[in-house]
């Protein structure tokens, strides 16, 4: 069972959905290779306030919380079951190949996987209110 605070997971879900909405609005109907190349070289200066806030939030979590957030995505994606939780967390701690935020924000459907992961533990974001405003 995850020890990470459900409100923290819900905050990540809300912000990830906002990023998905931003990305939807920025994608052209037809892919242009030069546009794709431009997008791939954007730096932190090109980040939206939502992306910056989400990166800072994830990176402010302690190592155990970050590992559990990654493991929760893996459970939601079906890479692990809820019964394999401890193994998922151990593997997430061993993953250390860069910032957790960069890894998580590179996963398509991040919010959906986190919600599915919470659901596996009979948790949800129902009633969640972001009090960080």
Rosetta blueprint (number, residue, H / E / L):
1 X L
2 X L
3 X L
4 X L
5 X L
6 X H
7 X H
8 X H
9 X H
10 X H
11 X H
12 X H
13 X H
14 X H
15 X H
16 X H
17 X H
18 X H
19 X H
20 X H
21 X H
22 X H
23 X H
24 X H
25 X H
26 X H
27 X L
28 X L
29 X L
30 X L
31 X L
32 X L
33 X H
34 X H
35 X H
36 X H
37 X H
38 X H
39 X H
40 X H
41 X L
42 X L
43 X L
44 X H
45 X H
46 X H
47 X L
48 X L
49 X H
50 X H
51 X H
52 X H
53 X H
54 X H
55 X H
56 X H
57 X H
58 X H
59 X H
60 X H
61 X L
62 X L
63 X H
64 X H
65 X H
66 X H
67 X H
68 X H
69 X H
70 X H
71 X H
72 X H
73 X H
74 X H
75 X H
76 X H
77 X H
78 X L
79 X L
80 X L
81 X L
82 X H
83 X H
84 X H
85 X H
86 X H
87 X H
88 X H
89 X H
90 X H
91 X H
92 X H
93 X H
94 X H
95 X L
96 X L
97 X L
98 X L
99 X L
100 X H
101 X H
102 X H
103 X H
104 X H
105 X H
106 X L
107 X L
108 X L
109 X L
110 X H
111 X H
112 X H
113 X H
114 X H
115 X H
116 X H
117 X H
118 X H
119 X H
120 X H
121 X L
122 X L
123 X L
124 X L
125 X L
126 X L
127 X L
128 X L
129 X L
130 X L
131 X L
132 X L
133 X L
